[in-house]
Amino acid sequence: MEAYIIPIILATIIIAALCYYFALLPARNGFRVLMYHHIKPNQNDGLCVSSQNFEKHLTYLTQSNYHIISGSDLYNHLKSKSKLPENSVLITFDDAYQNFVDHALPVLNNNKMPAMVFVPTAYIGGVNEWDHGQEPLMNADTLKSLPTNIELAIHCHKHINYGASMLNVVEDDITSAERTLESLYIKYIPFLAYPYGAFPRHEKTFGLMKSIMKSRKIKAAFRIGNKINPLKPKPKYLIKRLDIRGDENFLAFKRKVKYGKL
Ligand SMILES: [Zn+2]
């Protein structure tokens, strides 16, 4: 036998054993929040998942005994009013793109699933100017006419980086977001997703920002972090989300949902 055959056989056995081990591990306990951006037919890249793959994701979640919860379910859990079911999943969409209505909503409705959309309120009815893009965002009428399984929350006002902004700028931005939604009579859950997932990393500065959010009406805020959230202690202003990307394969999606990013 050639000398190089033995290491190849050993490596194959080790890889197969690891795959088997991970497949048998139960899903990590806690609740997970999935973060999507664009859903479009036949397009998969960093920020866009194809509608075909999105459908596949939802089918997998249902068949694998994950419980899809709404933003209100999480709100009630954080307020200690109710317990979350095991293996809860909250599906979220950033930026309130029109392609959510065109391509994600029909799939969610077919599967009778709730979801939450984070709205950058300065750009309602406009385009993703913060990216110098031309992607249309839902207008106020569309946001107001979404079915009840879709709940809205704040993705700040001007899609600025809260991790690199002065606290008075952050406070003005949150105030503007709340006032915009209220002036347009758009109902929302008082949750906030940090644009770019960014927040002050300095503990004292973050503490001050948390006080600002509390003094406004914000009850919980979402970062990225790619981990499963614990049920206790309840994470309120640093809820982690799993970044669901179109350029990762289905196996990577399943692993991420089950354990978070390894
Ligand atoms: Zn965004």
Boltz pocket constraint, residues with backbone or C-beta under 6 A from the ligand:
constraints:
  - pocket:
      binder: B
      contacts: [[A, 94], [A, 95], [A, 155], [A, 159], [A, 195], [A, 196]]
      max_distance: 6.0
